[in-house]
Amino acid sequence: MSSPLERPIVHYGIGVMSALLLASVGLLLDGTMQLIFFGIAAFELIVLPQILKTVAAGAATD
């Protein structure tokens, strides 16, 4: 049975949803905290799909 992590839409969907959540919370803040939340959201959007792709590739070989 295949893992849901093997689908690319899941990789990007999880990253986009978490980035949107962090960015929406960041809009409620101000100053440095807002920038920190936006930075974490950008990190989630860019790096998380790559991490999930690596995890899915590792799970497929097991």
C-alpha positions as CSV (number, residue, x, y, z in Angstrom):
1,M,0.0,0.0,0.0
2,S,1.4,3.4,-1.0
3,S,1.9,6.2,1.5
4,P,0.1,9.5,1.1
5,L,3.5,11.2,1.4
6,E,4.4,9.8,-2.1
7,R,2.0,12.3,-3.7
8,P,3.6,15.7,-4.6
9,I,0.3,17.5,-3.8
10,V,0.6,16.4,-0.2
11,H,4.1,17.7,0.0
12,Y,3.1,21.2,-1.2
13,G,-0.3,21.1,0.4
14,I,1.1,20.6,3.9
15,G,3.7,23.3,3.4
16,V,1.2,25.8,2.0
17,M,-1.4,25.2,4.7
18,S,1.1,25.6,7.6
19,A,2.6,28.7,5.9
20,L,-0.8,30.3,5.6
21,L,-1.6,29.6,9.2
22,L,1.7,31.1,10.4
23,A,1.3,34.2,8.1
24,S,-2.3,34.8,9.3
25,V,-1.1,34.7,12.9
26,G,1.8,37.0,11.9
27,L,-0.6,39.5,10.6
28,L,-2.0,39.9,14.1
29,L,1.4,40.7,15.6
30,D,3.7,43.7,15.0
31,G,7.4,44.4,14.9
32,T,10.0,41.7,15.2
33,M,7.5,39.0,16.1
34,Q,5.7,39.6,12.8
35,L,8.9,39.2,10.9
36,I,9.8,36.1,12.8
37,F,6.4,34.5,11.9
38,F,6.7,35.5,8.3
39,G,10.3,34.1,8.2
40,I,9.1,30.8,9.6
41,A,6.2,30.8,7.1
42,A,8.6,31.2,4.2
43,F,10.8,28.4,5.6
44,E,7.7,26.1,5.8
45,L,6.7,27.0,2.2
46,I,10.2,26.4,0.8
47,V,11.8,23.7,2.9
48,L,9.0,21.5,4.2
49,P,8.1,20.0,0.8
50,Q,11.7,19.0,0.3
51,I,11.8,17.3,3.7
52,L,8.6,15.4,3.1
53,K,9.9,14.3,-0.3
54,T,13.0,12.9,1.3
55,V,10.9,11.1,4.0
56,A,8.7,9.6,1.3
57,A,11.7,8.4,-0.6
58,G,13.1,6.8,2.5
59,A,9.8,5.2,3.4
60,A,9.5,3.8,-0.2
61,T,12.8,2.0,0.1
62,D,11.9,0.3,3.4
